[in-house]
Amino acid sequence: MFGNLGAGEIILIVLVILILFGARKIPELAQGIGKGMKEFKKALKDVEDEVKSVDKPEDKK
């Protein structure tokens, strides 16, 4: 996920985030990101289902 980032760089990034947002805001940010990812995955699944239903011919009786 982090590619070529070492432990030192990750620690530095975490410290900068703590300084910028504060320890109280981080759970709120994480919750917001989680909700956004959940909505994105749901929308992606809906689109995939719609594409599959369009590709598949329906049986007409």
LUMRO-838351 format. One record per residue (C-alpha): residue number from 1; residue in three letters; x, y, z. Coordinates in pm, 1 decimal. Example, Ala and Ser with C-alpha at 12.3 -4.5 7.8 and 13.67 -1.06 7.14 Angstrom:
2
resi,resn,px,py,pz
1,ala,1230.0,-450.0,780.0 $
2,ser,1367.0,-106.0,714.0 $
! end
This chain:
61
resi,resn,px,py,pz
1,met,0.0,0.0,0.0 $
2,phe,275.1,244.1,91.2 $
3,gly,512.3,135.4,-184.2 $
4,asn,868.2,243.8,-113.0 $
5,leu,796.0,426.7,212.5 $
6,gly,1009.4,319.0,504.3 $
7,ala,917.4,313.9,871.9 $
8,gly,1071.3,658.1,927.1 $
9,glu,862.5,819.2,654.1 $
10,ile,541.8,657.8,780.5 $
11,ile,610.2,778.5,1136.2 $
12,leu,678.0,1128.9,1003.3 $
13,ile,349.3,1128.7,809.4 $
14,val,155.7,1010.5,1115.0 $
15,leu,314.0,1283.6,1328.6 $
16,val,228.6,1552.6,1072.8 $
17,ile,-132.6,1429.3,1061.5 $
18,leu,-148.3,1438.0,1443.0 $
19,ile,-12.4,1792.4,1448.0 $
20,leu,-244.5,1916.9,1173.3 $
21,phe,-568.2,1756.2,1287.0 $
22,gly,-515.8,1674.3,1652.3 $
23,ala,-580.5,1342.6,1822.2 $
24,arg,-953.3,1413.8,1868.5 $
25,lys,-1026.4,1469.4,1499.6 $
26,ile,-855.3,1155.9,1367.6 $
27,pro,-1137.9,913.5,1463.8 $
28,glu,-1388.1,1145.8,1295.4 $
29,leu,-1174.4,1158.7,981.4 $
30,ala,-1134.6,780.0,979.9 $
31,gln,-1508.7,733.8,1023.2 $
32,gly,-1578.1,970.9,735.4 $
33,ile,-1330.0,789.8,513.1 $
34,gly,-1485.7,455.3,607.5 $
35,lys,-1835.5,575.8,522.2 $
36,gly,-1712.4,716.9,192.6 $
37,met,-1543.4,388.9,101.1 $
38,lys,-1857.5,194.5,193.4 $
39,glu,-2073.6,416.5,-27.2 $
40,phe,-1821.4,393.5,-312.7 $
41,lys,-1813.2,12.2,-294.6 $
42,lys,-2194.9,-0.5,-288.9 $
43,ala,-2218.7,227.2,-592.3 $
44,leu,-1954.0,23.2,-774.0 $
45,lys,-2143.6,-299.5,-700.9 $
46,asp,-2468.6,-142.4,-823.0 $
47,val,-2302.6,-40.0,-1149.0 $
48,glu,-2149.9,-386.0,-1194.2 $
49,asp,-2488.7,-549.1,-1133.8 $
50,glu,-2652.7,-315.0,-1384.4 $
51,val,-2387.9,-387.8,-1648.2 $
52,lys,-2427.4,-762.1,-1593.6 $
53,ser,-2805.5,-735.9,-1626.7 $
54,val,-2771.6,-538.7,-1952.3 $
55,asp,-2518.6,-784.9,-2095.6 $
56,lys,-2732.5,-1084.7,-2007.8 $
57,pro,-3038.8,-1118.9,-2233.8 $
58,glu,-3354.9,-1168.9,-2036.2 $
59,asp,-3580.6,-1464.4,-2108.4 $
60,lys,-3893.9,-1330.0,-2270.8 $
61,lys,-4197.2,-1549.1,-2224.1 $
! end
